[in-house]
Amino acid sequence: MPRQSPSRPAAPFLVLTLALALVALLGPGLDPARSQEEKAPTWVMPPEGPFSPEKVEIPNARAIEAWIRSGHSHATDEAFSHWDDAGEIPPVCSVCHSGQGFRSFHGLDGSAPGLPEKPVPTGGVVDCDTCHNRNLGQVSSIALPSGVDHPVTTADATCVTCHQGRASGLSVDRATGTGASDTPNPELSFVNPHYAIAAATQLGGYGKTGYEYRDKTYTGRFLHAKPVETCLSCHNPHSLEVKQETCLTCHQTGDPQAIRISRQSYDGSGDLTKGIRADINANSDRLMGLLTDYAAEVAGLGLVYDGASHPYFFADANGDGVADRAEGRGVAYKAWTPRLLRAAYNWKYVNADAGIHVHNPHYALELLYDSTEDLMTALGRDFGALGLGR
């Protein structure tokens, strides 16, 4: 039997074999003999909660695999396991720390929109039905902690709901009231903007979630460059990883921390070769130093920060850089003055968003600049000598 010429098409039985194998692999959705209604949908809702990719229809396997690598799926992380001992999540926390709570808050489960009426069971995560719920399109706006009612698209509704933080400059003003700026008030406690507040920082002065000093102007929403203006413009929706190829459309590097985006030096170094993140870090470190100086010299009680322990700012009466302890735990700082609280809030606000150098670098730099200026004025130091840019 003569050998088949390489230029001739493959034998019919080989083509048929490959086709059948492909149908078997990808499911009935490719079988032309099946009606359109019988074909597998391109998106299949798996059961709520953690699960394995092999249990999901093939068309969704890659998306589920990416989701499993993301923080949204990690049921054992602090964001989802914090309430495990209690066995239930308080309604106000469940909105972002449980898919069930999120759906209840927006009325996606058929209930009236608003906080769940009772605590939500633990064990949930940001599951598929959090972002893919068929009723999510009915959510047209999100109320921010500042009182701003922000219109959203379906794609951003989930992101803005859970990454807006839980406080604003208004929260700080309410806490400090009309008290003298440099008088310690033992009734004051730290106002925490919360965590992973990318939606809040991206909205900038429009969202008004940072503490904005009077008689100052602030950068509004950072729209970046069209069409790079939404969360999903830069983040993979399932793995949450940054799509570096998007950065390379305009920038010479896909590393967000190496991107400058400005021809001005903000940290007084004059170095324009480093990424804008470096300026933010330098000004943030400087502000932290001023917070501790002001606490000791003006408020009269040393202060230390511990990001791993709530309420983060602790008393340091002997100035050794270690938090005072009582009954086996750190002593919360209780010598807050209105001026110190405002600056500490802004410091935490900027550092609560690991990607603020992308989401809204100018708003971050403005908050750091104004907080630094305010503390240095109270300390009687020469702010102008720093050469900072705003």
N, C-alpha and C positions, 0 to 999 in steps of 0.2 A: 504494500500500500504506500503510495507516494506521500512524502512529507508535505504539509500544508505550507504555502508560501507566506512569509511574514506580512506581506502586503494585503493578504486576503482577510476578510472579517472573521471573527471568532466563530466557531461552530455554533449552530442554533441551540444545541443542548446546553452549551456552556453559558450562553446569554440567559437562557431560562433558569439555569441553576443559580446564577448570581442574583437574578431578579427575585427569585423565591427566597433566597437567603436574606436579601435586603428587607423584604416584606416581613419576614420572621423576626428580624432584628428590630425594626422600627415600629412594628405593630400593624394593625388592620387599617390604619389611616392611609396607607399607600396602596391598598388593594383596590384596583379599579372596579372590581365586581361588586363592591359594597356601595350602598347609597351614601350621599353626602351626610345624611343624618347619622349614619352608623359609624362614620369615620371618627377616629380618636381626635378630640379637640387639641388645639395647639397649647392650651393651658389647662392643667388638671389640678383641682384643689385637693391636696393631700389632707389627711386627718390633722387636726390642730395639735401643735406641740412637736417636740423633738421626734425625729424619725430618721430612717436610713434611706439614702438615695435609691438603693435597689428595690425599695418598696413602692417607688413612684413611677408613673408612666414615663417611658423613654423621652418624650418631647420635653419633659421638665427636669430630667436628670441633671443636666449641667447647671441649671439655675439653683436647684436644691443643693447640689454639691458646693456651689459658691456660697450659698446662704449658711451652710453648716460651718464654713471657715470664718464667718463673720461674728462679731460680738452680739448680733441680734439673736443668735441661736444658743448661746452658751448659758444654759439653765443654772449652771453652778457658779457663774460669775456673781459678784456682789450685787450688780444691778437687778438680778432676779432672785438671788438666794437670801438677800438681806432679811427677809421676813420668814424664813423657813422654820425657825424655832416657834414663832407665833402660829404658823400654819395658815395665815391669811394676810392679805395685803390691804392696808387702809385704802378706802375709796380714792382719796386724793392722789395717792402714790400709784394706784393700779392703772391709772390712765396711760402711763408711759411704761410701766414695768410689768404689764400683762396684756396680751392681745385681747383677752376677755374684757378687761377694764377699758381699753381703748374703744372697743366697739360699743360698749355701754355708754361711754361718755358722749359719743357722737350719735347715738341712737341707731347705729348700724345693725343692731340685733333686734330691732323692733320696739325697743324700750324708748321712753321719752329721753331726749338728749339732756345731758347733765351728769354730774358725778353719780357713780353707782350708789344705789340705796343702801347697800351693805358691803362689807369687805369681800374681796375676791380671793378665791383659793390660790395658794402658791403653786409653783410648778409651771406656770406659763412663761412664754417668751414673746418676742416680736415675731409672731408666726405669719404664715402666708396670708391668712385672712385679715391681717392687720392692714396690709398695704394693697391687697387685691380684692377687698370686699366689693361686691357689685354695687353697693349703695354709697361708696365713698364719694362718688361724684356729687352727692347732695351737700357735701361740706364745701361752702363757698368762702368762708372767712374764719379766721382764728383770732380770738381775743388775747392780746399779749399782756404780760404782767403790768405794763405801763398804762394799760387801758386802751391802747391803740387797737382798732379792729382791722386786721390785715387780711385783704382778699387773697385767696390761694387757688391754685389749680389743683386738679385731682392728684397730679404727680407730686406736688409739694405738701399736700394737706397733712400727711402723716409726719413728715420731717419737721414741719413748723410746729405741730402740736407738741412733739416731744423734745425738741431741741431749742425751745424758746427761753428756758430757764424758769425760775419761779419768783424772781424779784426784779426790781428796777430802781432807777434813781428815785422814783416816787416812794418806794418802800423805805429807802434810806431817809428821805425827808420826813416821812411819817414817824420813823423811829426816833430821830434826833429832835424833832419839834422845833421849838424856838430857844433851846438852851444855848448858853454862851459857847462859842466855838471851841474854846480851850479849857473848859471846865469839865473834869471827869464826872461821869454820871454812872453810879453803880447799877442803875436800872437798865442801862443800855447793854445790849449783847450784839454779837456780830451778825450782820445781815448777809446771808449766803446767796449768791446768784444762782446756785445749783451747779450742774455738771454738763459737759458736752453741749454747750449753748451756741452751737454754730448758727442756727437760724436767727438767734437774737443778735449776734455780732454782725452777721451779714446785712441785717436791716439797719444797723448803725443808728445815726441820729433820728432817722425816721421812726424806728421802733422805740427809741428812748429807754433802753433797758440798762445802759450804763449810767453812772452818776455824772450828770452834766452840770458843770459849774455855771452859775448865773453870769450873764453878760459874755458868754463864750458861744461861738458857733461850732457846729459839729458836722462832719461828713455824714451824709445820709446813706441810703442803701447802696451797697457796692454791687453794681450790675456787671462788673468785670468787662467783658466784651461780647456783644451778641455774636452767636447764639449761646455763649457761655454765661448764663445768668440764672440757672436753676441748680438745685442740688444734684440732679441726675445728669447735668451737663458735664460734671467732673467726677462723680462717683458712680461706680458700678452699683446698680440697685440691689444686688444680692450679696456680693462679697464686700461691698462698701469701699473697696480699694479705689485709689485715685487713678483715673485714666490718664496716664502720663502722655499718651499720644496726643491728647487734647492740648496739653500744655505746649507740646512741640509745634503746634500749628502756628504759634506766634513767638514762643520763647526758644532760646538756644539750648535749654535743658528741660528735662521732664521732672527734675527734682524741685518741688515747690519751695523747699527751704533755700535753694540757691538762686531763686529768681528775685531780682531787685525791684522792678517796676517803678523805680523813682530815681531821679538824678539829684536828689537832695539827701544830705546826711542828717539823720535825726538824732543820733546818739552823741554828737559832738566829736566823733572820731575823724570825720571827713572822708572815710573809706567808702567808696562807691562800688567796690569790686565784690563785696559780700552781699548775700541775700537780705531782703528787708527783714526777715525773721531775726537776723543778728541785731539789728537796731532795736527791735521790740524787746529782745532778751536783755540787752544792755540797759535799756531804760527801765525795764521791769526789775532787774537786780538792784539798780540804783534806788528805785522807789522802796523796795523792801528794806534797804539799809536806812532810809529816811524814816520809815515806819518805826523801826526799832529805836532810832535816835530820838525821835519825837516822843515815843512812849516813855522812855527813861527820863528825858530832860524836861518835858512839858507836862505829860500826864502823871509823871512821878512813879511809874511802875514799869519795870522791864517787860518786854513782850517777845515771845518766840512763836514761830509758825511750824506746825506739824501737819502736812497735807494728808497724813494717813489716819488722823484722829479728829473726830468732831468735838468741839466747834473750831478746830484748826488753829486758833490763836489762843496762846496760854500765857499765864503769868510767869515772870522770871524775876522774882524779887531781889535775888543776889547778883543778877547780871552775869551769870556764868554761861549763858547761852543754852541752858537746859530748863525745860518746863518744870515749875514747882509741882509737887505731887502731894495729894492728900487722899487717904482712904484708897490707896492703890491706883489712883488715876490722876491725870493732869488737871491742874487748877485752871479753869477757864478764865480768860482775861476779863477783868471787871473794872478797868479804869478808862473805859472808852470815853473820848471826847467826841463831839460831833465832827470835828475836823479829821480826827484820826479814823473814825468809822467810815467817812466818805472815801478817804484815800485807800483804806484797806479793802473796801468793797470793789473799787476800781481795779486794784491789783489782782484780786481774786477773779474778777470778771474777765480780765484779759487772759489770765492763766487757766481759766476754766474751758477755754476753747483752744485745743492743741493746733488747730488749723487757722487761727485768727490771722496769720500772715497772708493767707489766701482769701479768707472770707471777708475781711475788712481791715487791712493793715493800717489805713489812715485813721480810722476811728479808734483803734487800739492805741496808736501813738498819741492822739489828741488827749485821750483819757489819762494816759501815763504822764504826759507833759503837764497837764493842768493840776493833777494830784501832786506831782513833784514840786511845782511852783508854789502851791498852797502850803505844803509842809515846810519848804525852805523859807518862806516868808515868816511863818510862825517861829522858826528856829533862828531867825535873824541872819541867814546865810545869803550869799550872793548867787542868786539863781542864774543871772545873766552870764556869769563866768563859765557855766557849763557848756555854753554854745549849742544847746539843744535846738532841734528844729521841730516845728509844729506843722 
